[in-house]
Amino acid sequence: MATEYGVIGLGIIGYGMASNLRKKLPSSHTLYVFDLNQDVIQRLINEFGHFGKIEVTSSAKELATKVRTVLSSLPAGPQVRKVYLDPDNGVIAATKDSGRLLIECSTIEIESTQELGKTIFNAGLGTFVDATVSGGMWGANAGTLSFMVGHAEPTETDLVGKRIFETLSLVGEASTITFCGGLGMGQVAKIAHNYITLANNLVATEGMAIGLKYGIDKNALFKCIREGTANSWVMGLEQPVPGLVPDAPSSNNYRRAFAPALSVKDLTIGIDAAKKVGISPTAGEAAIKAFRVVDADPRTHDLDHTSLWLHVYGNLDEWAKEHLQK
């Protein structure tokens, strides 16, 4: 059995993880990849193939058969289940190997994660662990992602835990890898994390809009918030107001880093999870209502989710006329 790594799913997060693996692995090792989008695969080869061989596989089954360590990052639950459980082309159809490590980084339902993990383990295909991410496109590309891992804190005798840590250290910041407990606890942490972040997106957008509507200089307002107790991640790379943070999507015509549809998906998971444990998700319900509008509008559907600003501030028509093709 080869010792190489494989990446399934070359979306925004998966592409960053694959690029960092190819840069950091020995050039003699092959990196295996699988994605339905052949253009993004070719881009990976063009940009990072000089670091070592990148072999394209035809299915998740083929990739899993060729490697002992798999990282996957996919948009939502249906894609994750298909990649892992499709009887013909999924991981479930790969050759058995109890030593295989499958690290799943997507944000999906807690119960689905736990079911998948048990199914893969019971089928003799290896250890499945959820390792959800924070840091977005920027962290993925820089190799500084934070991970929330559904595995107990490794001990000296926990070889699997050590492999998880070593693997994630290749694509993330070692100091921000947090072991959250058993299978599914990485999802629990991510669901709570994204619930807070996405609700904060709405609050921050409305707060900035209130200030600007009253005529305060946007740079002055930005400085007050950044230096006060209202500061947050949203005030940085997810800043909704254009021209304040150069690398934020808002300052780049809302070029997508996180889709509005993913905001709706993650909030749906968070709201459902809250109700299951008796929490009334009032903030989440307000946020999902707002992001559904962004996702449903053809002018913002393909933009970053922080284009919520255009809806809240009320300048969508003007912005679209200037920036979108007729």
Secondary structure as GFF3:
##gff-version 3
##sequence-region A 1 326
A	DSSP	beta_strand	5	8	.	.	.	ID=ss1
A	DSSP	alpha_helix	12	24	.	.	.	ID=ss2
A	DSSP	beta_strand	31	34	.	.	.	ID=ss3
A	DSSP	alpha_helix	38	48	.	.	.	ID=ss4
A	DSSP	three_ten_helix	49	51	.	.	.	ID=ss5
A	DSSP	beta_strand	54	56	.	.	.	ID=ss6
A	DSSP	alpha_helix	60	66	.	.	.	ID=ss7
A	DSSP	beta_strand	69	72	.	.	.	ID=ss8
A	DSSP	alpha_helix	77	85	.	.	.	ID=ss9
A	DSSP	three_ten_helix	91	93	.	.	.	ID=ss10
A	DSSP	beta_strand	101	104	.	.	.	ID=ss11
A	DSSP	alpha_helix	110	122	.	.	.	ID=ss12
A	DSSP	beta_strand	127	134	.	.	.	ID=ss13
A	DSSP	alpha_helix	136	142	.	.	.	ID=ss14
A	DSSP	beta_strand	145	149	.	.	.	ID=ss15
A	DSSP	alpha_helix	159	171	.	.	.	ID=ss16
A	DSSP	beta_strand	172	179	.	.	.	ID=ss17
A	DSSP	alpha_helix	185	213	.	.	.	ID=ss18
A	DSSP	alpha_helix	218	226	.	.	.	ID=ss19
A	DSSP	three_ten_helix	233	235	.	.	.	ID=ss20
A	DSSP	three_ten_helix	249	252	.	.	.	ID=ss21
A	DSSP	alpha_helix	260	276	.	.	.	ID=ss22
A	DSSP	alpha_helix	282	296	.	.	.	ID=ss23
A	DSSP	three_ten_helix	305	307	.	.	.	ID=ss24
A	DSSP	alpha_helix	308	313	.	.	.	ID=ss25
A	DSSP	alpha_helix	316	323	.	.	.	ID=ss26
###
